[in-house]
């Protein structure tokens, strides 16, 4: 059947349409009075058919314009081994969810993402082998409607260890100092 000319009602989020409703047999446009905010919205279409039978349909939709949150970037301090795992927590509070396949970590300003990563909708974790020095990294995350966020970390340095800098003498000063220390407390000093 066809809707009566003056019976369609199209409330958006409970508010009536603020314009005269123009319609055809397939659509009833009713733009909102103000731009819709991010989040969940619903629209209800109500009409009476020519025989006086009412019909109603409700549709819910989500507006998501914010990229995922990136937090807890690790490592955040010095590391003592050239083999590291770089991780970050991911969250999408706007509703569409994190697209795990689009998440990536970039190391030392490279435009090529690290490989061998494990990703989920809540975390990305990538192994890397690094050389001596400071290593900045950035984490890229995208949600399921292509909003994205990039978070760049503060550099983490690789500190000197025997295994991290081959060919260099890295005698552990603390171990050497302990080995040379006396095993009994020093004798008290007596003024003379």
Rosetta constraint file for C-alpha pairs under 8 A:
AtomPair CA 1 CA 49 HARMONIC 5.83 0.50
AtomPair CA 1 CA 50 HARMONIC 6.47 0.50
AtomPair CA 2 CA 25 HARMONIC 6.77 0.50
AtomPair CA 2 CA 49 HARMONIC 5.55 0.50
AtomPair CA 2 CA 50 HARMONIC 6.03 0.50
AtomPair CA 3 CA 7 HARMONIC 7.04 0.50
AtomPair CA 3 CA 8 HARMONIC 7.14 0.50
AtomPair CA 3 CA 25 HARMONIC 7.69 0.50
AtomPair CA 3 CA 47 HARMONIC 6.06 0.50
AtomPair CA 3 CA 48 HARMONIC 5.66 0.50
AtomPair CA 3 CA 49 HARMONIC 4.52 0.50
AtomPair CA 3 CA 50 HARMONIC 6.03 0.50
AtomPair CA 4 CA 8 HARMONIC 7.41 0.50
AtomPair CA 4 CA 47 HARMONIC 7.40 0.50
AtomPair CA 4 CA 48 HARMONIC 6.24 0.50
AtomPair CA 4 CA 49 HARMONIC 6.08 0.50
AtomPair CA 4 CA 50 HARMONIC 5.88 0.50
AtomPair CA 7 CA 46 HARMONIC 7.77 0.50
AtomPair CA 7 CA 47 HARMONIC 5.38 0.50
AtomPair CA 7 CA 48 HARMONIC 6.11 0.50
AtomPair CA 8 CA 21 HARMONIC 7.46 0.50
AtomPair CA 8 CA 28 HARMONIC 7.99 0.50
AtomPair CA 8 CA 45 HARMONIC 6.99 0.50
AtomPair CA 8 CA 46 HARMONIC 5.58 0.50
AtomPair CA 8 CA 47 HARMONIC 4.44 0.50
AtomPair CA 8 CA 48 HARMONIC 7.27 0.50
AtomPair CA 9 CA 16 HARMONIC 7.44 0.50
AtomPair CA 9 CA 17 HARMONIC 7.51 0.50
AtomPair CA 9 CA 21 HARMONIC 7.94 0.50
AtomPair CA 9 CA 44 HARMONIC 7.69 0.50
AtomPair CA 9 CA 45 HARMONIC 5.83 0.50
AtomPair CA 9 CA 46 HARMONIC 5.12 0.50
AtomPair CA 9 CA 47 HARMONIC 6.43 0.50
AtomPair CA 10 CA 16 HARMONIC 6.45 0.50
AtomPair CA 10 CA 17 HARMONIC 6.05 0.50
AtomPair CA 10 CA 28 HARMONIC 7.86 0.50
AtomPair CA 10 CA 30 HARMONIC 7.01 0.50
AtomPair CA 10 CA 43 HARMONIC 6.61 0.50
AtomPair CA 10 CA 44 HARMONIC 5.47 0.50
AtomPair CA 10 CA 45 HARMONIC 4.75 0.50
AtomPair CA 10 CA 46 HARMONIC 6.54 0.50
AtomPair CA 11 CA 15 HARMONIC 4.97 0.50
AtomPair CA 11 CA 16 HARMONIC 4.30 0.50
AtomPair CA 11 CA 17 HARMONIC 5.75 0.50
AtomPair CA 11 CA 43 HARMONIC 5.82 0.50
AtomPair CA 11 CA 44 HARMONIC 5.62 0.50
AtomPair CA 11 CA 45 HARMONIC 7.17 0.50
AtomPair CA 12 CA 16 HARMONIC 6.54 0.50
AtomPair CA 12 CA 17 HARMONIC 7.17 0.50
AtomPair CA 12 CA 32 HARMONIC 7.34 0.50
AtomPair CA 12 CA 41 HARMONIC 7.36 0.50
AtomPair CA 12 CA 42 HARMONIC 5.93 0.50
AtomPair CA 12 CA 43 HARMONIC 4.45 0.50
AtomPair CA 12 CA 44 HARMONIC 6.67 0.50
AtomPair CA 13 CA 41 HARMONIC 5.75 0.50
AtomPair CA 13 CA 42 HARMONIC 5.20 0.50
AtomPair CA 13 CA 43 HARMONIC 6.13 0.50
AtomPair CA 14 CA 42 HARMONIC 7.93 0.50
AtomPair CA 14 CA 43 HARMONIC 7.74 0.50
AtomPair CA 17 CA 21 HARMONIC 7.44 0.50
AtomPair CA 17 CA 30 HARMONIC 5.94 0.50
AtomPair CA 17 CA 31 HARMONIC 7.53 0.50
AtomPair CA 17 CA 32 HARMONIC 7.04 0.50
AtomPair CA 17 CA 33 HARMONIC 7.89 0.50
AtomPair CA 18 CA 30 HARMONIC 7.81 0.50
AtomPair CA 18 CA 32 HARMONIC 7.41 0.50
AtomPair CA 18 CA 33 HARMONIC 6.39 0.50
AtomPair CA 19 CA 30 HARMONIC 7.01 0.50
AtomPair CA 21 CA 28 HARMONIC 6.64 0.50
AtomPair CA 21 CA 29 HARMONIC 6.83 0.50
AtomPair CA 21 CA 30 HARMONIC 6.44 0.50
AtomPair CA 22 CA 28 HARMONIC 6.04 0.50
AtomPair CA 22 CA 29 HARMONIC 6.52 0.50
AtomPair CA 22 CA 30 HARMONIC 7.99 0.50
AtomPair CA 23 CA 27 HARMONIC 5.58 0.50
AtomPair CA 23 CA 28 HARMONIC 4.31 0.50
AtomPair CA 23 CA 29 HARMONIC 6.63 0.50
AtomPair CA 24 CA 28 HARMONIC 6.64 0.50
AtomPair CA 32 CA 36 HARMONIC 7.26 0.50
AtomPair CA 36 CA 63 HARMONIC 7.85 0.50
AtomPair CA 37 CA 63 HARMONIC 7.21 0.50
AtomPair CA 38 CA 62 HARMONIC 7.38 0.50
AtomPair CA 38 CA 63 HARMONIC 4.86 0.50
AtomPair CA 38 CA 64 HARMONIC 5.58 0.50
AtomPair CA 38 CA 65 HARMONIC 6.63 0.50
AtomPair CA 38 CA 94 HARMONIC 7.39 0.50
AtomPair CA 39 CA 62 HARMONIC 5.36 0.50
AtomPair CA 39 CA 63 HARMONIC 5.11 0.50
AtomPair CA 39 CA 64 HARMONIC 6.38 0.50
AtomPair CA 39 CA 94 HARMONIC 6.51 0.50
AtomPair CA 39 CA 95 HARMONIC 7.28 0.50
AtomPair CA 40 CA 60 HARMONIC 7.03 0.50
AtomPair CA 40 CA 61 HARMONIC 5.81 0.50
AtomPair CA 40 CA 62 HARMONIC 4.33 0.50
AtomPair CA 40 CA 63 HARMONIC 6.40 0.50
AtomPair CA 41 CA 60 HARMONIC 5.63 0.50
AtomPair CA 41 CA 61 HARMONIC 5.39 0.50
AtomPair CA 41 CA 62 HARMONIC 6.02 0.50
AtomPair CA 41 CA 63 HARMONIC 7.74 0.50
AtomPair CA 42 CA 58 HARMONIC 6.84 0.50
AtomPair CA 42 CA 59 HARMONIC 5.56 0.50
AtomPair CA 42 CA 60 HARMONIC 4.16 0.50
AtomPair CA 42 CA 61 HARMONIC 6.17 0.50
AtomPair CA 43 CA 58 HARMONIC 5.71 0.50
AtomPair CA 43 CA 59 HARMONIC 5.41 0.50
AtomPair CA 43 CA 60 HARMONIC 6.44 0.50
AtomPair CA 44 CA 56 HARMONIC 6.90 0.50
AtomPair CA 44 CA 57 HARMONIC 5.68 0.50
AtomPair CA 44 CA 58 HARMONIC 4.33 0.50
AtomPair CA 44 CA 59 HARMONIC 6.46 0.50
AtomPair CA 45 CA 56 HARMONIC 5.52 0.50
AtomPair CA 45 CA 57 HARMONIC 5.27 0.50
AtomPair CA 45 CA 58 HARMONIC 6.37 0.50
AtomPair CA 46 CA 54 HARMONIC 7.19 0.50
AtomPair CA 46 CA 55 HARMONIC 5.66 0.50
AtomPair CA 46 CA 56 HARMONIC 4.38 0.50
AtomPair CA 46 CA 57 HARMONIC 6.67 0.50
AtomPair CA 47 CA 54 HARMONIC 5.72 0.50
AtomPair CA 47 CA 55 HARMONIC 5.44 0.50
AtomPair CA 47 CA 56 HARMONIC 6.63 0.50
AtomPair CA 48 CA 52 HARMONIC 5.41 0.50
AtomPair CA 48 CA 53 HARMONIC 5.30 0.50
AtomPair CA 48 CA 54 HARMONIC 4.20 0.50
AtomPair CA 48 CA 55 HARMONIC 6.07 0.50
AtomPair CA 49 CA 53 HARMONIC 5.25 0.50
AtomPair CA 49 CA 54 HARMONIC 6.26 0.50
AtomPair CA 49 CA 55 HARMONIC 7.45 0.50
AtomPair CA 62 CA 95 HARMONIC 7.13 0.50
AtomPair CA 62 CA 96 HARMONIC 7.92 0.50
AtomPair CA 63 CA 94 HARMONIC 7.92 0.50
AtomPair CA 64 CA 94 HARMONIC 5.44 0.50
AtomPair CA 64 CA 95 HARMONIC 6.55 0.50
AtomPair CA 64 CA 96 HARMONIC 6.72 0.50
AtomPair CA 64 CA 145 HARMONIC 7.52 0.50
AtomPair CA 64 CA 147 HARMONIC 7.97 0.50
AtomPair CA 65 CA 94 HARMONIC 7.56 0.50
AtomPair CA 65 CA 147 HARMONIC 6.35 0.50
AtomPair CA 66 CA 94 HARMONIC 6.45 0.50
AtomPair CA 66 CA 147 HARMONIC 5.97 0.50
AtomPair CA 66 CA 148 HARMONIC 7.48 0.50
AtomPair CA 67 CA 92 HARMONIC 7.01 0.50
AtomPair CA 67 CA 94 HARMONIC 8.00 0.50
AtomPair CA 67 CA 141 HARMONIC 7.52 0.50
AtomPair CA 67 CA 142 HARMONIC 6.25 0.50
AtomPair CA 67 CA 143 HARMONIC 6.21 0.50
AtomPair CA 67 CA 146 HARMONIC 7.89 0.50
AtomPair CA 67 CA 147 HARMONIC 4.51 0.50
AtomPair CA 67 CA 148 HARMONIC 4.36 0.50
AtomPair CA 67 CA 149 HARMONIC 5.18 0.50
AtomPair CA 68 CA 90 HARMONIC 6.53 0.50
AtomPair CA 68 CA 91 HARMONIC 5.41 0.50
AtomPair CA 68 CA 92 HARMONIC 4.41 0.50
AtomPair CA 68 CA 93 HARMONIC 7.15 0.50
AtomPair CA 68 CA 94 HARMONIC 7.95 0.50
AtomPair CA 68 CA 98 HARMONIC 6.58 0.50
AtomPair CA 68 CA 141 HARMONIC 6.27 0.50
AtomPair CA 68 CA 142 HARMONIC 6.28 0.50
AtomPair CA 68 CA 143 HARMONIC 6.14 0.50
AtomPair CA 68 CA 147 HARMONIC 7.50 0.50
AtomPair CA 68 CA 148 HARMONIC 6.46 0.50
AtomPair CA 68 CA 149 HARMONIC 6.07 0.50
AtomPair CA 69 CA 90 HARMONIC 5.73 0.50
AtomPair CA 69 CA 91 HARMONIC 5.12 0.50
AtomPair CA 69 CA 92 HARMONIC 6.11 0.50
AtomPair CA 69 CA 93 HARMONIC 7.79 0.50
AtomPair CA 69 CA 149 HARMONIC 7.19 0.50
AtomPair CA 70 CA 88 HARMONIC 6.56 0.50
AtomPair CA 70 CA 89 HARMONIC 5.75 0.50
AtomPair CA 70 CA 90 HARMONIC 4.90 0.50
AtomPair CA 70 CA 91 HARMONIC 6.76 0.50
AtomPair CA 70 CA 139 HARMONIC 7.59 0.50
AtomPair CA 70 CA 141 HARMONIC 7.48 0.50
AtomPair CA 70 CA 149 HARMONIC 7.60 0.50
AtomPair CA 70 CA 150 HARMONIC 7.89 0.50
AtomPair CA 70 CA 151 HARMONIC 6.63 0.50
AtomPair CA 71 CA 88 HARMONIC 5.89 0.50
AtomPair CA 71 CA 89 HARMONIC 5.17 0.50
AtomPair CA 71 CA 90 HARMONIC 6.61 0.50
AtomPair CA 72 CA 87 HARMONIC 7.70 0.50
AtomPair CA 72 CA 88 HARMONIC 5.42 0.50
AtomPair CA 72 CA 89 HARMONIC 5.77 0.50
AtomPair CA 73 CA 86 HARMONIC 7.44 0.50
AtomPair CA 73 CA 87 HARMONIC 5.75 0.50
AtomPair CA 73 CA 88 HARMONIC 4.49 0.50
AtomPair CA 73 CA 89 HARMONIC 7.12 0.50
AtomPair CA 73 CA 153 HARMONIC 6.96 0.50
AtomPair CA 74 CA 85 HARMONIC 7.87 0.50
AtomPair CA 74 CA 86 HARMONIC 5.52 0.50
AtomPair CA 74 CA 87 HARMONIC 5.20 0.50
AtomPair CA 74 CA 88 HARMONIC 6.43 0.50
AtomPair CA 75 CA 79 HARMONIC 7.46 0.50
AtomPair CA 75 CA 85 HARMONIC 7.55 0.50
AtomPair CA 75 CA 86 HARMONIC 6.06 0.50
AtomPair CA 75 CA 87 HARMONIC 7.32 0.50
AtomPair CA 75 CA 156 HARMONIC 6.60 0.50
AtomPair CA 76 CA 154 HARMONIC 7.35 0.50
AtomPair CA 76 CA 155 HARMONIC 7.66 0.50
AtomPair CA 76 CA 156 HARMONIC 5.97 0.50
AtomPair CA 77 CA 156 HARMONIC 5.31 0.50
AtomPair CA 77 CA 157 HARMONIC 7.06 0.50
AtomPair CA 78 CA 156 HARMONIC 5.52 0.50
AtomPair CA 78 CA 157 HARMONIC 4.96 0.50
AtomPair CA 78 CA 158 HARMONIC 5.85 0.50
AtomPair CA 78 CA 159 HARMONIC 6.29 0.50
AtomPair CA 79 CA 84 HARMONIC 7.71 0.50
AtomPair CA 79 CA 156 HARMONIC 7.17 0.50
AtomPair CA 79 CA 157 HARMONIC 6.32 0.50
AtomPair CA 79 CA 158 HARMONIC 4.98 0.50
AtomPair CA 79 CA 159 HARMONIC 6.06 0.50
AtomPair CA 80 CA 158 HARMONIC 5.74 0.50
AtomPair CA 80 CA 159 HARMONIC 5.22 0.50
AtomPair CA 80 CA 160 HARMONIC 6.65 0.50
AtomPair CA 80 CA 161 HARMONIC 6.06 0.50
AtomPair CA 80 CA 164 HARMONIC 7.13 0.50
AtomPair CA 81 CA 158 HARMONIC 6.80 0.50
AtomPair CA 81 CA 159 HARMONIC 7.70 0.50
AtomPair CA 81 CA 161 HARMONIC 7.13 0.50
AtomPair CA 81 CA 163 HARMONIC 6.99 0.50
AtomPair CA 81 CA 164 HARMONIC 5.57 0.50
AtomPair CA 82 CA 128 HARMONIC 7.96 0.50
AtomPair CA 82 CA 129 HARMONIC 5.24 0.50
AtomPair CA 82 CA 130 HARMONIC 4.87 0.50
AtomPair CA 82 CA 131 HARMONIC 6.20 0.50
AtomPair CA 82 CA 132 HARMONIC 7.78 0.50
AtomPair CA 82 CA 158 HARMONIC 6.88 0.50
AtomPair CA 82 CA 164 HARMONIC 5.59 0.50
AtomPair CA 83 CA 127 HARMONIC 7.23 0.50
AtomPair CA 83 CA 128 HARMONIC 5.92 0.50
AtomPair CA 83 CA 129 HARMONIC 4.65 0.50
AtomPair CA 83 CA 130 HARMONIC 6.59 0.50
AtomPair CA 84 CA 127 HARMONIC 5.79 0.50
AtomPair CA 84 CA 128 HARMONIC 5.39 0.50
AtomPair CA 84 CA 129 HARMONIC 6.28 0.50
AtomPair CA 84 CA 130 HARMONIC 7.52 0.50
AtomPair CA 85 CA 125 HARMONIC 6.54 0.50
AtomPair CA 85 CA 126 HARMONIC 5.46 0.50
AtomPair CA 85 CA 127 HARMONIC 4.31 0.50
AtomPair CA 85 CA 128 HARMONIC 6.10 0.50
AtomPair CA 86 CA 105 HARMONIC 7.97 0.50
AtomPair CA 86 CA 125 HARMONIC 5.62 0.50
AtomPair CA 86 CA 126 HARMONIC 5.19 0.50
AtomPair CA 86 CA 127 HARMONIC 6.25 0.50
AtomPair CA 86 CA 128 HARMONIC 7.34 0.50
AtomPair CA 87 CA 123 HARMONIC 7.15 0.50
AtomPair CA 87 CA 124 HARMONIC 5.56 0.50
AtomPair CA 87 CA 125 HARMONIC 4.27 0.50
AtomPair CA 87 CA 126 HARMONIC 6.41 0.50
AtomPair CA 88 CA 123 HARMONIC 5.71 0.50
AtomPair CA 88 CA 124 HARMONIC 5.55 0.50
AtomPair CA 88 CA 125 HARMONIC 6.70 0.50
AtomPair CA 88 CA 139 HARMONIC 7.38 0.50
AtomPair CA 89 CA 122 HARMONIC 5.71 0.50
AtomPair CA 89 CA 123 HARMONIC 4.36 0.50
AtomPair CA 89 CA 124 HARMONIC 6.60 0.50
AtomPair CA 90 CA 98 HARMONIC 7.37 0.50
AtomPair CA 90 CA 121 HARMONIC 6.66 0.50
AtomPair CA 90 CA 122 HARMONIC 4.58 0.50
AtomPair CA 90 CA 123 HARMONIC 5.13 0.50
AtomPair CA 90 CA 124 HARMONIC 7.40 0.50
AtomPair CA 90 CA 141 HARMONIC 7.40 0.50
AtomPair CA 91 CA 97 HARMONIC 7.59 0.50
AtomPair CA 91 CA 98 HARMONIC 6.62 0.50
AtomPair CA 91 CA 121 HARMONIC 7.15 0.50
AtomPair CA 91 CA 122 HARMONIC 5.74 0.50
AtomPair CA 92 CA 96 HARMONIC 7.12 0.50
AtomPair CA 92 CA 97 HARMONIC 5.28 0.50
AtomPair CA 92 CA 98 HARMONIC 5.76 0.50
AtomPair CA 92 CA 143 HARMONIC 6.93 0.50
AtomPair CA 93 CA 97 HARMONIC 7.63 0.50
AtomPair CA 96 CA 143 HARMONIC 6.35 0.50
AtomPair CA 96 CA 144 HARMONIC 5.48 0.50
AtomPair CA 96 CA 145 HARMONIC 6.62 0.50
AtomPair CA 97 CA 121 HARMONIC 7.16 0.50
AtomPair CA 97 CA 143 HARMONIC 5.48 0.50
AtomPair CA 97 CA 144 HARMONIC 5.77 0.50
AtomPair CA 98 CA 121 HARMONIC 5.05 0.50
AtomPair CA 98 CA 122 HARMONIC 7.50 0.50
AtomPair CA 98 CA 141 HARMONIC 7.32 0.50
AtomPair CA 98 CA 142 HARMONIC 6.04 0.50
AtomPair CA 98 CA 143 HARMONIC 4.16 0.50
AtomPair CA 98 CA 144 HARMONIC 5.94 0.50
AtomPair CA 99 CA 103 HARMONIC 6.93 0.50
AtomPair CA 99 CA 121 HARMONIC 6.52 0.50
AtomPair CA 99 CA 141 HARMONIC 7.51 0.50
AtomPair CA 99 CA 142 HARMONIC 5.67 0.50
AtomPair CA 99 CA 143 HARMONIC 4.84 0.50
AtomPair CA 99 CA 144 HARMONIC 5.14 0.50
AtomPair CA 100 CA 119 HARMONIC 5.60 0.50
AtomPair CA 100 CA 120 HARMONIC 5.05 0.50
AtomPair CA 100 CA 121 HARMONIC 5.15 0.50
AtomPair CA 100 CA 124 HARMONIC 7.98 0.50
AtomPair CA 100 CA 141 HARMONIC 7.76 0.50
AtomPair CA 100 CA 142 HARMONIC 7.73 0.50
AtomPair CA 101 CA 119 HARMONIC 7.10 0.50
AtomPair CA 102 CA 140 HARMONIC 7.97 0.50
AtomPair CA 102 CA 141 HARMONIC 6.48 0.50
AtomPair CA 102 CA 142 HARMONIC 5.95 0.50
AtomPair CA 103 CA 119 HARMONIC 7.15 0.50
AtomPair CA 103 CA 124 HARMONIC 7.08 0.50
AtomPair CA 103 CA 139 HARMONIC 7.51 0.50
AtomPair CA 103 CA 140 HARMONIC 5.48 0.50
AtomPair CA 103 CA 141 HARMONIC 4.47 0.50
AtomPair CA 103 CA 142 HARMONIC 6.29 0.50
AtomPair CA 104 CA 113 HARMONIC 5.86 0.50
AtomPair CA 104 CA 114 HARMONIC 7.11 0.50
AtomPair CA 104 CA 124 HARMONIC 7.45 0.50
AtomPair CA 104 CA 139 HARMONIC 5.89 0.50
AtomPair CA 104 CA 140 HARMONIC 5.15 0.50
AtomPair CA 104 CA 141 HARMONIC 6.68 0.50
AtomPair CA 105 CA 113 HARMONIC 5.51 0.50
AtomPair CA 105 CA 114 HARMONIC 5.80 0.50
AtomPair CA 105 CA 126 HARMONIC 7.19 0.50
AtomPair CA 105 CA 137 HARMONIC 6.93 0.50
AtomPair CA 105 CA 138 HARMONIC 5.72 0.50
AtomPair CA 105 CA 139 HARMONIC 4.55 0.50
AtomPair CA 105 CA 140 HARMONIC 6.24 0.50
AtomPair CA 106 CA 110 HARMONIC 5.88 0.50
AtomPair CA 106 CA 111 HARMONIC 6.72 0.50
AtomPair CA 106 CA 112 HARMONIC 6.49 0.50
AtomPair CA 106 CA 113 HARMONIC 4.79 0.50
AtomPair CA 106 CA 114 HARMONIC 5.93 0.50
AtomPair CA 106 CA 137 HARMONIC 5.50 0.50
AtomPair CA 106 CA 138 HARMONIC 5.23 0.50
AtomPair CA 106 CA 139 HARMONIC 6.44 0.50
AtomPair CA 107 CA 113 HARMONIC 7.50 0.50
AtomPair CA 107 CA 114 HARMONIC 7.16 0.50
AtomPair CA 107 CA 135 HARMONIC 6.90 0.50
AtomPair CA 107 CA 136 HARMONIC 6.19 0.50
AtomPair CA 107 CA 137 HARMONIC 4.36 0.50
AtomPair CA 107 CA 138 HARMONIC 6.62 0.50
AtomPair CA 108 CA 135 HARMONIC 5.45 0.50
AtomPair CA 108 CA 136 HARMONIC 5.20 0.50
AtomPair CA 108 CA 137 HARMONIC 5.81 0.50
AtomPair CA 109 CA 136 HARMONIC 7.11 0.50
AtomPair CA 109 CA 137 HARMONIC 6.92 0.50
AtomPair CA 109 CA 138 HARMONIC 8.00 0.50
AtomPair CA 114 CA 126 HARMONIC 6.68 0.50
AtomPair CA 114 CA 127 HARMONIC 7.82 0.50
AtomPair CA 114 CA 128 HARMONIC 7.41 0.50
AtomPair CA 115 CA 126 HARMONIC 7.03 0.50
AtomPair CA 115 CA 127 HARMONIC 7.85 0.50
AtomPair CA 116 CA 126 HARMONIC 6.28 0.50
AtomPair CA 116 CA 127 HARMONIC 6.76 0.50
AtomPair CA 117 CA 124 HARMONIC 6.91 0.50
AtomPair CA 117 CA 125 HARMONIC 5.51 0.50
AtomPair CA 117 CA 126 HARMONIC 4.18 0.50
AtomPair CA 117 CA 127 HARMONIC 6.69 0.50
AtomPair CA 118 CA 124 HARMONIC 5.80 0.50
AtomPair CA 118 CA 125 HARMONIC 5.22 0.50
AtomPair CA 118 CA 126 HARMONIC 6.39 0.50
AtomPair CA 119 CA 123 HARMONIC 5.86 0.50
AtomPair CA 119 CA 124 HARMONIC 4.37 0.50
AtomPair CA 119 CA 125 HARMONIC 6.39 0.50
AtomPair CA 120 CA 124 HARMONIC 6.37 0.50
AtomPair CA 130 CA 135 HARMONIC 7.89 0.50
AtomPair CA 130 CA 158 HARMONIC 7.60 0.50
AtomPair CA 131 CA 158 HARMONIC 7.09 0.50
AtomPair CA 131 CA 164 HARMONIC 7.68 0.50
AtomPair CA 132 CA 157 HARMONIC 7.26 0.50
AtomPair CA 132 CA 158 HARMONIC 5.24 0.50
AtomPair CA 132 CA 159 HARMONIC 6.94 0.50
AtomPair CA 132 CA 160 HARMONIC 7.59 0.50
AtomPair CA 132 CA 164 HARMONIC 7.41 0.50
AtomPair CA 132 CA 165 HARMONIC 7.20 0.50
AtomPair CA 133 CA 157 HARMONIC 5.26 0.50
AtomPair CA 133 CA 158 HARMONIC 5.54 0.50
AtomPair CA 133 CA 159 HARMONIC 7.51 0.50
AtomPair CA 134 CA 155 HARMONIC 5.54 0.50
AtomPair CA 134 CA 156 HARMONIC 5.46 0.50
AtomPair CA 134 CA 157 HARMONIC 4.05 0.50
AtomPair CA 134 CA 158 HARMONIC 6.54 0.50
AtomPair CA 135 CA 155 HARMONIC 4.83 0.50
AtomPair CA 135 CA 156 HARMONIC 5.29 0.50
AtomPair CA 135 CA 157 HARMONIC 6.00 0.50
AtomPair CA 135 CA 158 HARMONIC 7.96 0.50
AtomPair CA 136 CA 152 HARMONIC 7.41 0.50
AtomPair CA 136 CA 153 HARMONIC 6.02 0.50
AtomPair CA 136 CA 154 HARMONIC 5.88 0.50
AtomPair CA 136 CA 155 HARMONIC 3.95 0.50
AtomPair CA 136 CA 156 HARMONIC 6.46 0.50
AtomPair CA 137 CA 152 HARMONIC 5.93 0.50
AtomPair CA 137 CA 153 HARMONIC 5.56 0.50
AtomPair CA 137 CA 154 HARMONIC 7.55 0.50
AtomPair CA 137 CA 155 HARMONIC 6.92 0.50
AtomPair CA 138 CA 150 HARMONIC 6.69 0.50
AtomPair CA 138 CA 151 HARMONIC 5.48 0.50
AtomPair CA 138 CA 152 HARMONIC 4.06 0.50
AtomPair CA 138 CA 153 HARMONIC 5.86 0.50
AtomPair CA 139 CA 150 HARMONIC 5.57 0.50
AtomPair CA 139 CA 151 HARMONIC 5.28 0.50
AtomPair CA 139 CA 152 HARMONIC 6.38 0.50
AtomPair CA 140 CA 148 HARMONIC 7.23 0.50
AtomPair CA 140 CA 149 HARMONIC 5.86 0.50
AtomPair CA 140 CA 150 HARMONIC 4.46 0.50
AtomPair CA 140 CA 151 HARMONIC 6.64 0.50
AtomPair CA 141 CA 148 HARMONIC 5.63 0.50
AtomPair CA 141 CA 149 HARMONIC 5.45 0.50
AtomPair CA 141 CA 150 HARMONIC 6.49 0.50
AtomPair CA 142 CA 146 HARMONIC 5.71 0.50
AtomPair CA 142 CA 147 HARMONIC 5.58 0.50
AtomPair CA 142 CA 148 HARMONIC 4.18 0.50
AtomPair CA 142 CA 149 HARMONIC 6.46 0.50
AtomPair CA 143 CA 147 HARMONIC 5.51 0.50
AtomPair CA 143 CA 148 HARMONIC 6.41 0.50
AtomPair CA 158 CA 164 HARMONIC 7.90 0.50
AtomPair CA 159 CA 164 HARMONIC 7.80 0.50
AtomPair CA 160 CA 164 HARMONIC 6.17 0.50
AtomPair CA 160 CA 165 HARMONIC 6.39 0.50
AtomPair CA 160 CA 170 HARMONIC 7.14 0.50
AtomPair CA 161 CA 165 HARMONIC 6.50 0.50
AtomPair CA 161 CA 170 HARMONIC 6.38 0.50
AtomPair CA 162 CA 166 HARMONIC 6.75 0.50
AtomPair CA 162 CA 168 HARMONIC 7.82 0.50
AtomPair CA 162 CA 169 HARMONIC 7.61 0.50
AtomPair CA 162 CA 170 HARMONIC 5.52 0.50
AtomPair CA 162 CA 171 HARMONIC 7.71 0.50
AtomPair CA 171 CA 176 HARMONIC 7.53 0.50
AtomPair CA 172 CA 176 HARMONIC 6.32 0.50
AtomPair CA 173 CA 177 HARMONIC 6.02 0.50
AtomPair CA 174 CA 178 HARMONIC 6.21 0.50
AtomPair CA 175 CA 179 HARMONIC 6.19 0.50
AtomPair CA 176 CA 180 HARMONIC 6.30 0.50
AtomPair CA 177 CA 181 HARMONIC 6.19 0.50
AtomPair CA 182 CA 186 HARMONIC 7.77 0.50
